[in-house]
Amino acid sequence: MSEESRTPAEEVSMESAFPELQERQIVRGTVVRVDSEGVLVDVGAKSEGLIPLKEFRPGESPADLQVGEQIDVYVMRVKQEEGSILLSKRRADVQRAWERLEAALRDGQILHAMVVDRVKGGVVVDVGLRGFVPGSHIDLTRVKGRRFENLVGESVPLKVIEIDRERNRVILSHKQAVEEERARRREELFNTLREGDEVEGVVRRITDFGAFVDLGGVDALLPISEMAWTYIKHPSEVVRRGQTLRLRVIRVDPAAGKISLSLKQVLPDPWADIRSRYREGEVVRGKVVRLAPSGAFVRLKDVDAFLPLGELAERRGQKVEELVQVGTVVEAVVTEIKPEGRRMVVSVRRLRQQREREELNQYQQAQERSGFTIGAVAGDVLRQAVQGTGPHPPEQAPEGEEQG
């Protein structure tokens, strides 16, 4: 439709084309220009509004915004006749922050915010405005060194426990949020986790019998017996605090609230192809890693072989500790391999006997090559005696005569 054909009823005034802005309201606008004086924002009025530099929050600047980005702004002043609109991003952010905090308090929501400062009695967090977390409401169980200052710069979960707008006061609890998230995660894990699943966790605590691994709010046990295919004396030989591990779930007990894990089951099983690397009769060399009343365990490259006391002692009645000590290096011959039972038996005694036989054979072969053997010497002496050609003892002089 052309301008000439438009009827008066169809004419649209500029005033009615744009909604009238009200001061002290929050509206949504689009960034149209960013410069050193501030930011121009299209708020749907006849003219664009300006956010001056002082109306940004501390630490923010116009450079943080991009042309075309939509933001909430607070209308501070409107002068329609001059076509000027003064806006504030800082006040809009604070107003929206109060609204979010009130909703979180009402609904029991968990918020996440950055810890920005360590102050007397607790820490300060940025929740759109300054919020305070008292020391009694901080959970330090997962904090390095268990010190408040180590939380600065970290994003933490929080629960709103008190709001007072008039006094500009917001109190939050980190501990309550952590406990709720842990309970939620715990319930979720026990509902979804199955034996045989592979999970990722962080080692939080090491004990003599194993390590406790954090699976994201739930601590599971990694027993020392499930850390390696070979014997280890202490878990610290395999894992360290803070280490991230890939593990297999071997037991889930929701009633007892326990989860057991295995590290060795996600590693290659050295017993699966043991016969391709060792054979019976083979001589091996290893270090004694553990003593038992019935024998000793010898660490080969990737498995522990058993050396029975009877295959070690020279005589009856000897004790293992009298013959070898942990750390002793021994050579032995493999006498038995049972992959299905993850068992290999070695013998020092049989290796010693084997080497003695080999030495005797080598000696006999050397004698035969030289033509001098005990049998040959005995045969020569016998032949000479029969033939009378051998040496004779001196004749005895007649009684009463001296031998000349």
C-alpha positions as CSV (number, residue, x, y, z in Angstrom):
1,M,0.0,0.0,0.0
2,S,1.4,3.4,-1.0
3,E,1.7,6.5,1.2
4,E,-0.9,8.3,-0.9
5,S,-3.5,5.5,-0.6
6,R,-3.2,5.2,3.2
7,T,-6.3,6.5,5.0
8,P,-6.1,8.6,8.2
9,A,-7.3,5.7,10.3
10,E,-4.3,3.7,9.1
11,E,-1.7,6.3,10.0
12,V,0.5,5.3,12.9
13,S,2.0,7.9,15.2
14,M,5.6,7.6,16.3
15,E,4.5,7.9,19.9
16,S,2.2,4.9,19.8
17,A,4.8,2.8,17.8
18,F,7.0,2.6,20.9
19,P,6.0,1.7,24.4
20,E,6.5,4.5,26.9
21,L,9.3,3.7,29.2
22,Q,8.8,4.1,33.0
23,E,11.6,5.2,35.3
24,R,12.8,2.6,37.9
25,Q,11.7,-0.4,35.8
26,I,13.8,-3.2,34.3
27,V,13.6,-3.8,30.6
28,R,15.3,-6.0,28.0
29,G,17.4,-4.3,25.4
30,T,19.9,-5.0,22.6
31,V,23.4,-3.6,22.6
32,V,23.9,-1.5,19.4
33,R,27.2,0.3,20.2
34,V,30.1,0.0,22.6
35,D,32.6,2.8,23.0
36,S,34.8,4.5,25.6
37,E,31.8,6.6,26.9
38,G,29.6,3.6,27.6
39,V,27.1,1.4,25.8
40,L,24.1,2.3,23.6
41,V,21.1,0.0,24.0
42,D,18.0,-0.3,21.9
43,V,15.1,-0.6,24.5
44,G,12.3,-0.3,21.9
45,A,11.9,3.5,22.4
46,K,12.2,6.3,19.9
47,S,15.8,6.7,20.9
48,E,18.5,4.5,22.3
49,G,19.5,4.5,25.9
50,L,22.9,5.0,27.3
51,I,24.7,3.0,30.0
52,P,27.5,5.3,31.3
53,L,30.7,3.8,32.7
54,K,29.8,4.3,36.3
55,E,26.6,2.2,35.9
56,F,28.6,-1.0,35.5
57,R,29.4,-3.2,38.4
58,P,33.0,-3.1,39.8
59,G,35.2,-5.3,37.7
60,E,32.9,-4.9,34.6
61,S,33.4,-2.7,31.6
62,P,31.7,-2.0,28.3
63,A,34.2,-4.2,26.6
64,D,32.6,-7.2,28.3
65,L,29.5,-6.7,26.0
66,Q,29.1,-7.5,22.3
67,V,27.0,-5.7,19.7
68,G,23.7,-7.6,19.3
69,E,23.8,-9.0,22.8
70,Q,20.6,-8.8,24.8
71,I,20.9,-7.6,28.4
72,D,18.6,-6.4,31.2
73,V,18.9,-2.7,32.1
74,Y,17.4,-0.4,34.7
75,V,15.7,2.8,33.5
76,M,17.1,5.6,35.6
77,R,15.8,8.7,33.7
78,V,13.7,9.3,30.6
79,K,13.5,12.7,28.8
80,Q,11.2,12.1,25.8
81,E,11.4,15.7,24.7
82,E,15.2,15.6,24.6
83,G,15.2,12.0,23.3
84,S,17.6,10.9,26.0
85,I,17.3,7.7,28.1
86,L,19.7,7.0,31.0
87,L,20.2,3.3,31.8
88,S,22.0,1.2,34.4
89,K,23.3,-2.3,34.1
90,R,24.6,-2.4,37.6
91,R,21.2,-1.7,39.2
92,A,19.4,-4.2,36.9
93,D,21.9,-6.9,37.8
94,V,21.4,-6.2,41.5
95,Q,17.6,-6.2,41.2
96,R,17.7,-9.5,39.3
97,A,20.2,-10.9,41.9
98,W,17.8,-10.1,44.7
99,E,14.9,-11.8,42.8
100,R,17.0,-14.9,42.2
101,L,18.1,-15.1,45.9
102,E,14.5,-14.7,47.1
103,A,13.4,-17.4,44.8
104,A,16.2,-19.7,45.9
105,L,15.4,-19.1,49.6
106,R,11.7,-19.8,48.9
107,D,12.2,-22.9,46.8
108,G,15.3,-24.3,48.6
109,Q,17.4,-24.1,45.4
110,I,21.2,-24.6,45.3
111,L,23.1,-21.8,43.7
112,H,26.7,-21.8,42.5
113,A,28.8,-18.7,43.0
114,M,32.5,-17.7,43.0
115,V,34.3,-17.1,46.3
116,V,35.9,-13.6,45.9
117,D,37.4,-12.9,49.3
118,R,38.4,-14.3,52.7
119,V,37.2,-12.1,55.6
120,K,37.1,-12.4,59.3
121,G,34.7,-15.2,60.2
122,G,34.1,-16.6,56.8
123,V,34.3,-15.9,53.0
124,V,32.5,-13.5,50.6
125,V,30.8,-14.8,47.5
126,D,29.6,-13.1,44.3
127,V,25.9,-13.9,43.9
128,G,25.1,-10.8,41.8
129,L,25.9,-8.9,45.0
130,R,28.1,-9.6,48.0
131,G,27.0,-12.6,50.0
132,F,28.6,-13.9,53.2
133,V,29.3,-17.5,54.1
134,P,30.1,-17.9,57.9
135,G,33.0,-20.2,58.7
136,S,30.6,-22.6,60.5
137,H,28.8,-23.0,57.2
138,I,31.8,-23.9,55.1
139,D,32.6,-27.5,54.2
140,L,36.4,-27.9,54.1
141,T,36.5,-31.7,53.7
142,R,37.3,-31.3,50.0
143,V,39.4,-28.2,50.3
144,K,43.2,-28.3,49.9
145,G,44.8,-27.7,53.3
146,R,41.3,-27.2,54.8
147,R,41.9,-23.5,54.8
148,F,39.2,-20.8,53.9
149,E,41.6,-18.8,51.7
150,N,42.1,-21.8,49.4
151,L,38.4,-21.4,48.4
152,V,39.1,-18.0,46.9
153,G,38.6,-18.2,43.1
154,E,36.6,-21.4,43.3
155,S,32.9,-21.8,42.3
156,V,31.1,-23.5,45.1
157,P,27.5,-24.7,45.7
158,L,25.5,-22.6,48.2
159,K,22.1,-22.5,50.0
160,V,20.5,-19.2,50.9
161,I,19.6,-19.2,54.6
162,E,18.9,-15.5,55.3
163,I,18.0,-12.4,53.3
164,D,17.6,-8.8,54.5
165,R,17.2,-6.2,51.7
166,E,17.1,-3.2,53.9
167,R,20.4,-4.1,55.5
168,N,21.8,-5.4,52.2
169,R,22.5,-8.7,53.9
170,V,22.7,-12.1,52.4
171,I,23.8,-15.2,54.4
172,L,24.5,-18.5,52.6
173,S,25.6,-22.0,53.6
174,H,28.2,-24.0,51.7
175,K,28.0,-26.9,54.0
176,Q,24.2,-27.4,53.6
177,A,24.5,-27.3,49.8
178,V,27.4,-29.8,49.8
179,E,25.4,-32.2,52.1
180,E,22.3,-31.9,49.9
181,E,24.3,-32.4,46.7
182,R,26.1,-35.4,48.2
183,A,22.9,-36.9,49.3
184,R,21.4,-36.4,45.9
185,R,24.5,-37.8,44.2
186,R,24.6,-40.8,46.6
187,E,21.0,-41.7,45.9
188,E,21.6,-41.3,42.2
189,L,24.7,-43.5,42.3
190,F,23.0,-46.3,44.3
191,N,20.0,-46.3,41.9
192,T,22.1,-46.4,38.7
193,L,25.4,-48.1,39.6
194,R,25.9,-51.8,38.7
195,E,28.6,-54.3,39.4
196,G,31.0,-54.3,36.4
197,D,30.5,-50.6,35.6
198,E,33.6,-48.6,35.1
199,V,33.8,-45.2,36.9
200,E,36.2,-42.4,37.5
201,G,37.1,-41.2,40.9
202,V,39.6,-39.2,43.0
203,V,41.6,-40.7,45.8
204,R,40.7,-38.8,49.0
205,R,42.2,-40.8,51.8
206,I,44.7,-43.6,52.1
207,T,44.7,-46.2,54.9
208,D,46.7,-49.4,55.6
209,F,43.9,-51.5,54.1
210,G,43.0,-49.5,51.0
211,A,42.0,-46.1,49.7
212,F,38.7,-44.2,49.7
213,V,37.8,-42.8,46.3
214,D,35.3,-39.9,45.8
215,L,32.9,-40.8,43.0
216,G,31.3,-37.4,43.0
217,G,29.9,-37.1,46.4
218,V,30.1,-40.7,47.5
219,D,33.2,-42.3,49.0
220,A,33.9,-45.9,47.8
221,L,36.5,-48.3,49.0
222,L,39.4,-49.5,46.9
223,P,40.8,-52.4,48.9
224,I,44.6,-53.1,48.8
225,S,43.9,-56.5,47.4
226,E,42.3,-54.9,44.4
227,M,45.0,-52.4,43.6
228,A,47.5,-54.7,41.7
229,W,47.9,-58.2,40.3
230,T,51.1,-58.5,42.4
231,Y,51.5,-58.2,46.1
232,I,51.9,-54.7,47.6
233,K,52.7,-53.9,51.2
234,H,51.0,-50.6,51.4
235,P,48.5,-48.7,49.1
236,S,50.9,-45.8,48.8
237,E,53.0,-48.0,46.5
238,V,50.2,-47.8,43.9
239,V,48.0,-44.7,44.5
240,R,48.4,-41.2,45.9
241,R,46.0,-38.6,47.4
242,G,44.3,-36.5,44.8
243,Q,45.0,-38.9,42.0
244,T,42.2,-39.6,39.4
245,L,41.7,-43.2,38.7
246,R,39.6,-45.3,36.3
247,L,38.1,-48.2,38.3
248,R,35.6,-51.1,38.1
249,V,32.7,-51.5,40.4
250,I,32.9,-55.0,42.1
251,R,30.2,-54.6,44.8
252,V,27.2,-52.3,45.4
253,D,25.4,-52.6,48.8
254,P,22.7,-49.9,49.0
255,A,21.4,-51.2,52.4
256,A,24.9,-50.8,54.0
257,G,25.7,-47.7,51.8
258,K,28.9,-49.3,50.6
259,I,30.6,-49.5,47.2
260,S,33.7,-51.5,46.5
261,L,36.1,-50.9,43.6
262,S,38.9,-52.6,41.7
263,L,41.9,-51.0,40.0
264,K,43.5,-54.2,38.9
265,Q,40.4,-55.4,37.0
266,V,40.7,-52.4,34.5
267,L,44.4,-53.3,34.0
268,P,45.6,-56.2,31.7
269,D,45.5,-59.5,33.6
270,P,49.1,-60.9,33.5
271,W,47.8,-64.4,34.1
272,A,45.7,-64.5,30.9
273,D,48.7,-65.1,28.7
274,I,51.2,-66.3,31.3
275,R,52.1,-69.5,29.2
276,S,53.2,-67.3,26.4
277,R,55.8,-65.6,28.6
278,Y,56.9,-68.4,30.9
279,R,57.3,-72.1,30.6
280,E,57.9,-75.0,33.0
281,G,61.6,-75.8,33.3
282,E,62.6,-72.2,32.6
283,V,65.1,-70.5,34.9
284,V,63.8,-67.2,36.3
285,R,65.3,-64.5,38.5
286,G,63.3,-62.4,40.9
287,K,63.2,-60.6,44.3
288,V,61.6,-61.9,47.4
289,V,58.6,-59.6,48.3
290,R,56.9,-61.5,51.0
291,L,57.6,-64.4,53.5
292,A,55.1,-67.0,54.7
293,P,55.5,-70.0,57.1
294,S,55.2,-72.3,54.0
295,G,57.6,-70.4,51.7
296,A,58.3,-67.1,50.0
297,F,56.8,-65.1,47.2
298,V,59.2,-64.0,44.4
299,R,58.4,-61.0,42.2
300,L,59.1,-61.7,38.6
301,K,58.4,-59.0,35.9
302,D,54.7,-59.0,36.3
303,V,53.6,-61.8,38.6
304,D,54.5,-63.2,42.0
305,A,55.6,-66.8,42.0
306,F,55.6,-69.1,45.1
307,L,58.7,-70.7,46.3
308,P,57.8,-73.5,48.8
309,L,59.9,-74.0,51.9
310,G,60.6,-77.6,50.7
311,E,62.0,-76.2,47.5
312,L,64.3,-73.8,49.3
313,A,65.7,-75.6,52.4
314,E,68.8,-77.8,52.4
315,R,67.5,-79.9,55.3
316,R,64.4,-80.4,57.3
317,G,63.6,-78.0,60.2
318,Q,64.8,-74.9,58.6
319,K,62.7,-71.8,58.6
320,V,62.1,-69.5,55.6
321,E,63.5,-66.4,57.4
322,E,66.7,-68.3,58.0
323,L,67.2,-68.9,54.3
324,V,65.9,-65.7,52.6
325,Q,64.8,-62.2,53.5
326,V,62.5,-59.7,51.8
327,G,64.6,-58.1,49.1
328,T,66.8,-61.2,48.5
329,V,67.3,-61.9,44.8
330,V,67.0,-65.6,43.9
331,E,67.3,-67.7,40.8
332,A,64.9,-70.6,40.5
333,V,63.4,-73.0,38.0
334,V,59.7,-72.9,37.1
335,T,58.1,-76.2,38.2
336,E,54.4,-75.4,37.8
337,I,52.1,-72.9,36.0
338,K,48.4,-72.8,36.7
339,P,46.8,-69.8,35.0
340,E,43.3,-70.6,36.1
341,G,44.4,-70.5,39.7
342,R,46.8,-67.6,39.1
343,R,49.6,-69.7,40.5
344,M,53.2,-70.3,39.6
345,V,55.6,-72.4,41.6
346,V,59.4,-72.2,41.4
347,S,62.2,-74.2,43.0
348,V,65.7,-73.2,44.1
349,R,66.5,-76.8,45.2
350,R,65.7,-78.3,41.8
351,L,67.7,-75.6,40.0
352,R,70.7,-76.4,42.3
353,Q,70.4,-80.1,41.6
354,Q,70.0,-79.5,37.9
355,R,73.1,-77.4,37.8
356,E,75.1,-80.0,39.8
357,R,74.1,-82.7,37.3
358,E,75.1,-80.3,34.5
359,E,78.5,-79.7,36.1
360,L,79.1,-83.4,36.6
361,N,78.2,-84.2,33.0
362,Q,80.5,-81.4,31.8
363,Y,83.3,-82.8,33.9
364,Q,82.8,-86.3,32.6
365,Q,82.7,-85.1,29.0
366,A,85.9,-83.2,29.5
367,Q,87.6,-86.3,30.9
368,E,86.5,-88.4,28.1
369,R,87.8,-85.9,25.6
370,S,91.2,-86.0,27.3
371,G,91.3,-89.9,27.3
372,F,91.9,-89.9,31.0
373,T,89.1,-91.5,33.0
374,I,88.9,-93.3,36.3
375,G,87.6,-96.4,34.5
376,A,90.5,-96.3,32.0
377,V,93.1,-96.1,34.7
378,A,91.6,-98.9,36.7
379,G,91.5,-101.1,33.5
380,D,95.2,-100.5,32.7
381,V,96.3,-101.4,36.2
382,L,94.3,-104.6,36.1
383,R,95.7,-105.7,32.8
384,Q,99.3,-105.1,33.8
385,A,98.8,-107.1,37.0
386,V,97.5,-110.1,35.0
387,Q,100.2,-109.9,32.4
388,G,103.0,-109.6,35.0
389,T,104.3,-106.5,33.3
390,G,103.4,-104.1,35.9
391,P,105.6,-102.8,38.6
392,H,106.6,-105.3,41.3
393,P,107.3,-104.6,44.9
394,P,110.9,-105.0,45.9
395,E,112.0,-108.6,46.9
396,Q,112.3,-109.2,50.6
397,A,115.9,-110.2,51.6
398,P,116.4,-113.5,53.3
399,E,116.3,-113.4,57.0
400,G,119.6,-112.3,58.5
401,E,120.8,-110.7,55.2
402,E,120.9,-107.0,54.6
403,Q,119.5,-105.7,51.5
404,G,121.9,-104.1,49.2
